[in-house]
């Protein structure tokens, strides 16, 4: 089978990129042909035989490049032209879409449909029902779903995209246009990595009957039980929406406890100011795996509606309990008081109480750790076999039309 994986970034950048790289690698291992389409970048690590990519475009710079960007983020003629070249040369059996709004735009959907190729989409965020994709108002970090039912003017009212009026207008325009056109109805299947995500997407009637629940995968084997060390781990982005400000308040109140942070982000300086935090920076591979496995427990403090975070899955897979925010798809991954504990997102007092109690109760922590080893998530091989069934299904249905 020939699979074209589409994602705006083709270099290591975040969770969706980790997903597409591992998915593509496993599909190739199983004997399938895989190519990628997205933006060109100096650090690009995957590509296509046509060597056709769109020019780099950064919507986060604050320089909405004068005249061209406002049009390009709604409909990109360049992206449609470039993907046409890939489709004609590679001739994929199915196109697997991931993050593409703004930089690639839904223009590519029209070209894929024109060529009669079935499409599958993995929803990594809430872009199709919330223009800023976080369901979070940036100014006050209020959790919000006011755009439900296509009321995208709320995005403009609250300046939901980077707290910018201009960007919010453009984002709302893009969302409203494709909502009215019913563009996403052309996609054959929508993979939702959490029930929470599926429920939100189903508020749009044209998406509801296309949604399939399929949780993310963990591609590593569980670690052998190794001695725990005396630290609590946070790994991920150092940012407000990840709840790091709340966590830092707790760290200040618990100077006797050693915390290890692994990652980076805009709050890096605040993290490094605290004496009981050791910042290891961005870790990956075996080094990160060992850091997770040796932690007494980890904390996941996100304050936006997380979908299916790898970090919550990885902690349990490696025998490390999690104190996690009860938000989005997180409670679908963690059994409260079995493999960890849930707390109200943004509630520093509750988080502090849970951290203190679990830190002081080694027996309970060890019981949670043992329970983690019984948690079952799909391996990347199991996940790919399920995905191949979905590909074959949409291909079969396409042939009947």
Rosetta blueprint (number, residue, H / E / L):
1 X L
2 X E
3 X E
4 X E
5 X E
6 X E
7 X L
8 X L
9 X L
10 X L
11 X L
12 X L
13 X L
14 X L
15 X H
16 X H
17 X H
18 X H
19 X H
20 X H
21 X H
22 X H
23 X H
24 X H
25 X H
26 X H
27 X H
28 X H
29 X H
30 X L
31 X L
32 X L
33 X E
34 X E
35 X E
36 X E
37 X E
38 X L
39 X E
40 X L
41 X L
42 X L
43 X L
44 X L
45 X L
46 X L
47 X L
48 X L
49 X L
50 X L
51 X L
52 X L
53 X L
54 X E
55 X L
56 X L
57 X L
58 X L
59 X L
60 X L
61 X L
62 X L
63 X L
64 X L
65 X L
66 X L
67 X L
68 X L
69 X H
70 X H
71 X H
72 X H
73 X L
74 X L
75 X L
76 X L
77 X H
78 X H
79 X H
80 X H
81 X H
82 X H
83 X H
84 X H
85 X H
86 X H
87 X H
88 X H
89 X H
90 X H
91 X L
92 X L
93 X L
94 X E
95 X E
96 X E
97 X E
98 X L
99 X L
100 X L
101 X L
102 X L
103 X L
104 X L
105 X L
106 X L
107 X H
108 X H
109 X H
110 X H
111 X H
112 X H
113 X H
114 X H
115 X L
116 X L
117 X L
118 X E
119 X E
120 X E
121 X E
122 X E
123 X E
124 X L
125 X L
126 X L
127 X L
128 X L
129 X L
130 X L
131 X L
132 X L
133 X L
134 X L
135 X L
136 X E
137 X E
138 X L
139 X L
140 X L
141 X L
142 X E
143 X E
144 X L
145 X L
146 X L
147 X L
148 X L
149 X L
150 X L
151 X L
152 X L
153 X H
154 X H
155 X H
156 X H
157 X H
158 X L
159 X L
160 X L
161 X L
162 X L
163 X L
164 X L
165 X H
166 X H
167 X H
168 X H
169 X H
170 X H
171 X H
172 X H
173 X H
174 X H
175 X H
176 X H
177 X H
178 X H
179 X H
180 X H
181 X H
182 X L
183 X H
184 X H
185 X H
186 X H
187 X L
188 X L
189 X E
190 X E
191 X E
192 X E
193 X L
194 X L
195 X H
196 X H
197 X H
198 X H
199 X H
200 X H
201 X H
202 X L
203 X L
204 X L
205 X H
206 X H
207 X H
208 X H
209 X L
210 X L
211 X E
212 X E
213 X E
214 X L
215 X L
216 X L
217 X L
218 X L
219 X L
220 X L
221 X L
222 X L
223 X L
224 X L
225 X L
226 X L
227 X L
228 X L
229 X L
230 X L
231 X L
232 X E
233 X E
234 X E
235 X E
236 X E
237 X E
238 X L
239 X L
240 X H
241 X H
242 X H
243 X L
244 X H
245 X H
246 X H
247 X H
248 X H
249 X H
250 X H
251 X H
252 X H
253 X H
254 X L
255 X L
256 X L
257 X L
258 X L
259 X E
260 X E
261 X E
262 X E
263 X E
264 X E
265 X L
266 X L
267 X L
268 X H
269 X H
270 X H
271 X H
272 X H
273 X H
274 X L
275 X L
276 X L
277 X E
278 X E
279 X E
280 X L
281 X L
282 X L
283 X L
284 X L
285 X H
286 X H
287 X H
288 X H
289 X H
290 X H
291 X H
292 X H
293 X H
294 X H
295 X L
296 X L
297 X E
298 X E
299 X E
300 X E
301 X L
302 X L
303 X L
304 X L
305 X L
306 X L
307 X L
308 X L
309 X L
310 X H
311 X H
312 X H
313 X H
314 X H
315 X H
316 X H
317 X H
318 X L
319 X L
320 X L
321 X E
322 X E
323 X E
324 X E
325 X E
326 X L
327 X L
328 X L
329 X L
330 X H
331 X H
332 X H
333 X L
334 X L
335 X L
336 X E
337 X L
338 X L
339 X L
340 X E
341 X E
342 X E
343 X E
344 X L
345 X L
346 X L
347 X L
348 X H
349 X H
350 X H
351 X H
352 X H
353 X H
354 X H
355 X H
356 X H
357 X H
358 X H
359 X H
360 X H
361 X L
362 X H
363 X H
364 X H
365 X H
366 X H
367 X H
368 X H
369 X H
370 X H
371 X H
372 X H
373 X L
374 X L
375 X L
376 X L
377 X L
378 X L
379 X L
380 X H
381 X H
382 X H
383 X H
384 X H
385 X H
386 X H
387 X H
388 X H
389 X H
390 X H
391 X H
392 X H
393 X H
394 X H
395 X H
396 X H
397 X H
398 X H
399 X H
400 X H
401 X L
